Amino acid sequence: MKGLFKKDLLLLKSQIKYIVMIVVICLIMAYANSGFAYISSYLTFMGTGLVFNSFSYDMYHNEMAYLFALPISKKEYCIEKYIYAFTITFISWLIAFLITSATHINLETVIVQLAMLFSGFIYLSITIPVVIRYGREKATIIVLMLVLLLFLAVASGATSVGMLMSNFSGFILIGIYAFIVVAALIISYRSTISILNDKEL
């Protein structure tokens, strides 16, 4: 599993120029006092995009068949993908959090940004089994629809948080959101394992 993680990190390293460019753009946006929610959501979901590049690489010319010819189990592959996906997304969110905290830092913004992170995790939990099942290209339309739905959900959630902040109910909302993330992850992992076991490579 360590070798799989190293492979994905090397692929990520090949995109470092693109990543730096995006971060610089977000720094400029923060300096220009652009909306912190936009910057946070943009970088967080950029991280998820980088994650799915690794799936595309594995599926290119049926590379997964080669991977599983090595002493790598489908369970190990699945676990590594989830660890990699959540790690990259968290780092992307953390960069966004540090950038936006320089100009927007209060209790409400922290809770809203946590909601952004959890939205990214839920997005991954939904799309990983979809991409494994249909491939990156066939799953594109489904993924785009999910992005739209999650964007609307995040926007609605951010408004709700703002309304609930006066009595600190925002923390209850985040607690519920965290529970949903854990439930989504468990269902997603089991679904992905099942899809991999049934998938013809």
C-alpha positions in Angstrom: 0.0 0.0 0.0 2.9 2.3 0.7 4.0 1.9 -3.0 0.6 2.8 -4.2 0.6 6.0 -2.1 4.1 6.9 -3.4 2.9 6.4 -7.0 0.0 8.8 -6.4 2.3 11.4 -4.8 4.7 11.2 -7.8 1.7 11.8 -10.1 0.7 14.7 -7.9 4.3 16.1 -8.1 4.0 16.2 -11.9 1.1 18.7 -11.5 2.9 21.0 -9.0 3.1 24.0 -11.4 -0.7 23.9 -11.9 -1.2 23.6 -8.1 1.1 26.6 -7.4 -0.6 28.7 -10.0 -4.0 28.0 -8.4 -2.8 28.8 -5.0 -1.2 32.1 -6.2 -4.5 33.0 -7.8 -6.3 32.4 -4.5 -3.8 34.5 -2.7 -4.5 37.4 -5.1 -8.3 36.9 -4.6 -7.9 37.0 -0.8 -5.8 40.2 -1.1 -8.6 41.7 -3.2 -11.1 40.7 -0.4 -13.0 38.2 -2.5 -15.5 36.0 -0.7 -13.8 33.6 1.7 -16.4 30.9 1.0 -15.6 31.0 -2.7 -11.9 30.7 -2.1 -12.4 27.9 0.4 -14.8 25.9 -1.8 -12.6 26.4 -4.9 -9.4 25.1 -3.4 -11.1 22.3 -1.5 -12.8 20.9 -4.7 -9.7 21.5 -6.7 -8.1 19.0 -4.3 -10.8 16.5 -5.2 -10.1 17.0 -8.9 -6.4 16.2 -8.3 -7.5 13.0 -6.5 -9.5 11.8 -9.5 -6.5 12.3 -11.8 -5.0 9.4 -10.0 -8.0 7.2 -10.9 -7.7 8.2 -14.5 -4.1 7.3 -14.5 -4.8 3.8 -13.0 -7.6 3.2 -15.6 -5.5 4.4 -18.6 -4.9 1.5 -20.9 -6.3 -0.8 -18.3 -3.5 -0.2 -15.8 -5.5 -1.6 -13.0 -5.2 -5.1 -14.4 -1.4 -4.6 -14.1 -1.6 -3.3 -10.6 -3.6 -6.3 -9.3 -1.2 -8.6 -11.0 1.3 -7.4 -8.4 1.0 -8.5 -4.7 -1.7 -5.8 -4.1 -5.1 -6.8 -2.9 -8.3 -4.9 -4.0 -8.9 -4.0 -0.3 -5.4 -2.5 0.0 -6.0 -0.5 -3.2 -9.3 0.7 -2.0 -8.0 1.8 1.4 -5.0 3.6 -0.2 -7.3 5.6 -2.5 -9.5 6.7 0.4 -6.5 7.7 2.5 -4.9 9.6 -0.5 -8.2 11.2 -1.4 -9.0 12.5 2.0 -5.4 13.6 2.7 -5.1 15.7 -0.5 -8.6 17.2 0.0 -7.8 18.1 3.7 -4.4 19.7 2.7 -6.2 21.7 -0.1 -8.8 22.8 2.4 -6.1 23.7 5.0 -4.3 25.9 2.5 -7.6 27.7 1.7 -8.3 28.0 5.5 -4.9 29.6 6.1 -5.3 32.0 3.1 -8.8 33.2 4.0 -8.0 33.4 7.8 -5.6 36.2 7.0 -8.6 38.4 6.1 -11.7 36.6 7.4 -11.4 35.0 10.9 -14.3 34.7 13.3 -16.4 31.9 14.7 -18.9 32.0 11.8 -16.2 31.7 9.1 -14.5 28.8 10.9 -17.8 26.8 11.1 -18.6 27.6 7.4 -15.2 26.5 6.3 -15.6 23.2 8.3 -18.8 22.7 6.4 -16.8 23.2 3.2 -14.3 20.5 4.3 -17.1 18.0 5.2 -18.8 18.8 1.8 -15.6 17.8 0.1 -15.4 14.6 2.0 -19.1 13.7 1.2 -18.4 14.5 -2.5 -15.4 12.1 -2.4 -17.5 9.4 -0.7 -20.2 9.6 -3.4 -17.9 9.9 -6.5 -15.2 7.4 -5.7 -17.5 4.4 -6.2 -19.1 6.1 -9.2 -15.7 6.6 -10.9 -14.6 3.0 -10.0 -17.8 1.6 -11.5 -18.1 3.7 -14.7 -14.6 5.2 -15.3 -13.6 8.8 -15.3 -15.1 9.7 -18.7 -18.4 8.0 -18.3 -18.8 9.3 -14.8 -18.2 13.0 -15.8 -21.8 13.9 -16.2 -22.8 12.3 -12.9 -19.9 14.1 -11.1 -20.9 17.5 -12.6 -24.4 17.0 -11.4 -23.1 16.1 -7.9 -20.9 19.2 -7.9 -23.9 21.4 -8.7 -26.1 19.8 -6.0 -23.3 20.0 -3.4 -22.6 23.7 -4.3 -26.3 24.5 -3.7 -26.2 22.5 -0.5 -23.1 24.3 0.7 -24.6 27.7 -0.2 -27.8 26.8 1.7 -25.8 25.4 4.6 -23.7 28.6 4.9 -26.8 30.6 5.1 -28.2 28.4 7.8 -25.0 28.6 9.8 -25.2 32.4 9.7 -28.8 32.3 11.0 -27.9 29.9 13.8 -24.7 31.5 15.0 -26.4 33.7 17.7 -27.0 30.7 20.0 -24.1 28.6 18.9 -26.3 26.1 17.1 -23.8 26.1 14.3 -21.7 23.6 16.4 -24.7 21.2 16.5 -25.0 21.6 12.7 -21.3 20.7 12.3 -21.7 17.7 14.6 -24.6 16.4 12.5 -22.6 17.1 9.3 -19.6 15.1 10.8 -21.9 12.2 11.5 -23.2 12.3 7.9 -19.6 12.3 6.7 -18.7 9.1 8.7 -21.9 7.3 7.5 -21.2 8.3 3.9 -17.6 7.1 4.1 -18.6 3.7 5.5 -21.3 3.2 2.8 -18.9 4.5 0.1 -16.0 2.2 1.2 -18.3 -0.9 1.2 -19.7 0.0 -2.1 -16.3 0.5 -3.7 -15.0 -2.9 -2.4 -18.1 -4.6 -3.8 -17.7 -2.8 -7.2 -14.0 -3.8 -7.4 -14.7 -7.4 -6.5 -17.3 -7.6 -9.3 -15.3 -5.5 -11.8 -13.7 -7.3 -14.8 -10.2 -6.1 -15.2 
